[in-house]
Amino acid sequence: AANDAKYMLTVDEWGTLQLKNSPSVNSMQPKYVYDDSNSSILLPEIDTSDDLFSIPNQVELIFTGSKDYAAYRTVVTNDDEASPTSTVNRGRIISKRFTISNVSIPTGLSPTDESIRQLVDSQAAILLESLSTVQKTISYSHGYCGTKVGDCVLINYEKAGLINIKAVITSQKIDCKPGCKVDETAT
């Protein structure tokens, strides 16, 4: 279930592995706002990076079939001129291949080879959309404020050119010394 882009594996504070819905960053509410005002807990060193190198603009999805349904292969390509990761703007195809052995059939839908093909096609389109999103990675340090991995934060650090950036915390390192400095990475 974690292979399709709708779910993510997380670990809670007690080390329990959980499968959760993967919300979009735009739908999340920020738990904390980091800014560069006089009362800011954000330290001035900020590193940002955009990784376009490994972002695919084509997804090949192979349904291996079963005793009831035939195997099926579909290819979805991003040819949108407005997309920075499209084949048009990059001038080449960067493909990723996925293999699935089953599809979840919505209730009320009678499974036929054609309906399975449509489900695999839509799954490939969802995968391409989720994988071809350009993400900015921001690394920074701040004083302790109670945020944790998976929380959404809003970054307003005008001196670094980061204005109204919504990001999800992907890693933290908490220094358990006086001042309790937190090194954090968000995407």
Secondary structure, 3 states (H helix, E strand, C coil): CCCCCCEEEEECCCCCEEEEECCCHHHCCCCEEEECCCCCCEEEEEEEEECCCCCCCEEEEEECCCCCCCCEEEEEECCCCCCCCCHHHHCCCCEEEEEECCCCCCCCCCCCHHHHHHHHHHHHHHHHHHHCCCCEEEEEEEECCCCCCCCEEEEEEHHHCEEEEEEEEEEEEECCCCCCEEEEEEC
